[in-house]
């Protein structure tokens, strides 16, 4: 969650949620590349291990083939497979940090996300000054009363099987967000799509694509304590496997405007990741593996018409430790940051950083749960969360990822 200080109400302005997209959706390049790494500790040392890169043919062993066009794209960006595996991915030099939409590459480094790295991943500090919010000129309701986050009952898979964690590496180290399995219109019942926040895949205007992006559904499903997790196996921490992003897409608005702190780009702070199992899997999709996927509502009602939403995530900043799944339920209000941008949903909730990207679920017109937003920003002092109201830009991102993999 990107922290901001509480905002004040401002003069009304027309909600720009329905205006046409100004830019084409940003896309990422898939890399169906599998590398091998030995076990590594919290510092990610396994990526430096003397393990050889592998190019497995598809088959019963679950190997992942490297298509020729992907090899060419890696070479185009000057990425040496062996050096990348051995730690070159840690080079965040501005000239080497791929930024543009089509530049996304995410080679699979097998076993990089082991229990230690997953357990130690955290949300970096993101405090800002009031001066970063000079654009608050829209329709903003009074700040909601804090709603204390409640722990989701274990096993998490029985309560919210679509929820999980997104792990990625940033210049600050291994980092974590929350995410949700969503339906794929091009693959009914066989979705490999994950919904999260844009700032969980791309640094916005100050940087580029994050690296080693992977999704773990039902992380710590049994709700083990931090002490118990220190000796837990990978199967205990990730009972439904580790799923690497082979394609990532966020909005052009987030890439051009977003930043680590403040509210810039927040109304467009969403992303869709297409995932593939780290070790090849058993042929089942992510949806089939976890047994659930949520539909997404891109024409949801305005905040005053929504009875309640439930936000779910793994808060990692104090007083939470990032190992336990929590949720808040509240009636949303309105939060506007810039007159020309869509008005956001805002709810009372005490969840902190790490809950970023987690799904906001409401009851749809057919009575089914439906994803209507994701956690984007909150104040420096926890008490509320805000998420984008999904519209045409979000739908464009979603459809583009779905269509990219249609028929595969």
N, C-alpha and C positions, 0 to 999 in steps of 0.2 A: 504494500500500500504506500502510495506517495503522499507524505504528510503535508498538510497545509494548515494555516491558522484559521480559526472560525471566521466565517464571512458574515457580513451584515446585509440586511434586506435592502433592495434598491428599487428604483422605479420599474414598473412593468414594461415588458417588451414582448413582441410576438415570438412564440416558440418557433425556432427555425428547423425543428426536427424533420419536417417533411420536405425541405428543399432538395432539389436534385444534387447529386454528387458533383463536386467541382473537379474531382480528379479520379483517374482510374485507380482501382484498388491495387495496393502494393502486393507483389508476389515474391516468393522465394524459390530458389532452385533446389530441387530434391537431390539428395545424394544417397543412393542405396549402396553405401560403401561400408563394409564391415572391417574394423581393425581389431587387433587383439591387445589386451593389456593385462599385466599381472595385478594381483590385489594391491590396493593402494590405501593409504591412510587419509586422515582429514586434510592433509596438505596436497592431496591429489598426486602423490608420488608415483602411483601406478602408471600414469601417462608417460613417465620417464623410463619405465622399465624396458629391459632389452627383450621385447617380444616382437615377433615378425608380423608384418601386415599380411592379411590373408585375403584371397579372392576365391570364395567358394562358389561352386555351381549350385543352382537350386536343386533341392532333393530332400531326401528323408532326414538328412542331418541339419536341415533348417538353414543352410548357408544362404548368403545374400549376394546376388550377382551385381557387378558394377557395369551398368550400361556404358557403351562407348561414348555417348554424348556427355555423360557425367564425368568420365575420365578427362575428356577434352575441356570441360568447364573448370575442373580442378587445375589443370595445367594452365589454362588461361589466367587464373588468379595466382599462379605461381605457388600453388600448394603442393609440397612434396609429401606424399603419403606417409613415408617413414618418419620424416621430421615432425609432421603434424602429430602423429601418434606419440612420438617421444617427447612432446611438450611444446612444439612450435605454436600450438593453439593458445598458449599463454602470452604470446606477443600481441599486446594491445596498442602498438604503435599506430598513430593516426593513419599513416599511409597504408598499413596492413589490415586495418579494421574495416571489413567490408560493410558498406553502408546502404548502397542503393537497393531498391526492391528486388531486382533480379540477381543480386549478388549472394543471396543466402546460400550457404553451404553448411551441412551439419553431418560430417562423417561419423559413423557409429564407431565408438571405441569400446569394445566389449569389456564389461566388468569395471569400467571407469566409475560408474555409480554403484559403488559397493556400500555396505551398511555404514561405514565410518563417514564417507563423504555425504551420504544422504542425511545422516543424523546431524552432522556439523553445519549443513547449509543453513544460511540465515538471511534475513532481510536487512540490507544496510540502512544506516540512519539517513533520514531524509527531511530534516528540519529546514524551514524557510522563514524569511522575514515577511512582515505584512506588506512590504513594498512590492512583493511578487504578485500581488492580487489586485492590481489597479484596475483590471478590466471588469470588475463586478458591477454590471449595469443592467442586469436582467431581472426576471421574476424569481425571487428567492423567499421561501417561507422561513419563519423563525426556526432556529436550530432545534431539532427534536431532543426530547429528554433521553438520556442514555438508557439503553436496554442492555442488561447484563447478558453476555454471551453464555449459552448453556452447552455443556459437553454433549456431543452426540453419543447415544448409547452404542456400546460395542455389541456385536461385531458391526463395524461401520458398513460393511457390505450389505448387511440386512436392512440398515436404515436408509443409507444414501449410496447405493452401489455405483452411481455415476460420478461421485466425487473422488478427487485425488490430488496429488501434488505434481507441479511442474518444477523440475530441477534444471539449472543452467549455470554456466560459468560466465562471470563478468570480470572486469578489471579488479573489482573488490574481492573476488574469490567465488567459491561455490555459493549459489543463491537459490532461493526457493520462492515459489508462488503456489497458489491453489488453482484448480481447474475443474472442468466438467465435461463428461462424455456427452456429445450431442448427436442427434440423428443426422443421417446423410441422405438427402432426397434421391441421390443417384444410386444408393445402395441400401434399400430398406432392410432393416434387420441386421445389416452387416457394416455398420459405420466404423470408421477409424478416425473420426473427427473429434477434436478436443477444443473446447472454448476456454479462453483465458484473457488476460489483459494485454494490451499492446506493449506495455512497459515490461512485460515478462518475456518478450522475445526480441525487442529492439530498444536501443537506448534513446531513440528520438533524435532531436536536432543536434545533440552533443556527441553522438557516436553512431554505432551501427548495430548489426545483428549480434546477439549474444551467441554463445557456443555451447556445444554438448547439451542441447535441449532435449529433455526426456520427460515422459509422463509416467507416474506410478499410481495406478488406481488403488483405492482403499489402502493407502499407506498406513502402516502400523494398525492393521485391521482389528487386532485384539486389544488395542489401547494400552500397550506396555508402557511402563514408566521409563523415564530417561535412564535410570540406572539399569533397568532390565534390557533396554535397547543396546547398551554397550556390549552385550554378549549375544545379541540376537543374530540369527542367520539372515541372509538376503531373502530367503523364502518366507521368513517370518515377517520381515519388514515390508516386502513387496510380494504378497501372496498371489497376485495376478500378473506378475512380471513387470519388467521395465520396457517401455515403449518409446522408441526414439522418434523425434520429429524428422520425417523425410521431406516435409514441405511446411513452410510457415508463411503466413500472410497477415498483414495488419493494414491499417488505413494509411494512405498517403498523408493525411492530416497529422497522424501521430508521428510519422517519420519526419515531417517538416517542422512541426510545432512542439512536439512533446519534450519534456525534460524531467529529470529525476525528482525535482521539487516543484511545488506550486501547482497551479491548475491548468497550465498551458497544455492544450491537446487532450485534456481529460474527457470531453464529450465524445471523442473518437478513440478512446483508449480500450480497444478490444482487438482480439486476434483469434485466428483459427489455425490449429496445427493438425496436419495429417500425420499419423503415426504408424510405425511398423515395429513388430516385436524385435527386441535386441538380438535374440538368438535364432530368429526365423519362425519360431512358434509352431503350432500344430495345425495351421491352416485356418484357424478361426479368427474372425475379426475382433477388434477391441469390444464392440458391443456384444458379440456372442460370448466373449470371455467373461465379461462382468455381468452380463444379463440385463443391461439397461442402457438407455440413451434418451436424453430429453429433446423434445421438439423446441424450436426457437421461435419466439414471437417478434416479428419485425414491425408490427403494427399495433403495439400495445397501447392501452389507454393512457391518458395523462395521469399524473400522480394523484390528483384528487379523486379519480375514479377507481383507483386500485385499493381494495380492501386491506391487503397485507402482502408482504413479500418475505421470504426467508432467505437470508444470506448465509452461505456455508463456507468454511475455510479452515486453514491450519495457521492461526496467528502465531508468529514467531518472536515478536518483540515483547519485552517485559510488560505485564507479568506472566506471559505465556512462554512456552519453550519450543513451540513449533512441532511437537510430536503428537499432539492431540487434536482431533477434529471438533470444531465448535460451530454453533449457528445462532443467529438472532432473527426474530420475527417482529416486524413492525409495519405500520402503515406509512408508506413513503410520502415525503414532501418534495418540494421543488428546490433546486439549486441551480442558479445561472451564473456563469463566470464571465461570458462575453456576449454582448447583444446579438451578434451574428451567428453564434453557435447554439446547438440544441440545448434545451434545459435538461438537467440531469435529475435522476431520482436520488433522494437522500433519506436514510433511516437512522434511528438511534441504534447504536451497537458499540460495545466495548472492545471488539476484536481489534488487533493491531497489525503491524506489518507482517507479511507472510500470508495473510488472508487475501492479498491482492489476487485478482483474477478469479476468485471463487464465484460460483454461480449464484444469481438471485432468481429465486423460483416463485412463481405465482400460480394461481389456479386459472387455467385457460377457459375459454367459452364452452368447451366440451367437458369441463370438469377435471381434465387431466392436468398434472403439473407441467409447466412450461417455463423455459428460461427466458427472462425478460431483461437481464442486465448482468454485470459482473462488477466486483469491487474494484474501484479505481483509486480514489483518494479519501483522506480523512484528516482530521486536525492533528496538530502536534500532541495535544492532550487527548487521548482516546475518548470517544463519546458518540461519534457518528461516523457513518460511511456514505460515500456517494458513488454512483455508478451511471454509465451512459444509458440513455433511453435509446434502444436500438431502432434504427430506421434504414433508409436506403443505402447509406454507406456500409453499414454492418451487413446488410443483406448481400451487397455486392461482394464483399470479402468472402462470406459464407458460400455463395453460389460458385464463385471462381474456384475455390478449393475443391468443392464437390465435383464440379465439372472436369477439373484437371485429372481426377482419378476415376472418372466414370468408366465403367466397363472393365476395370482392372481387378 
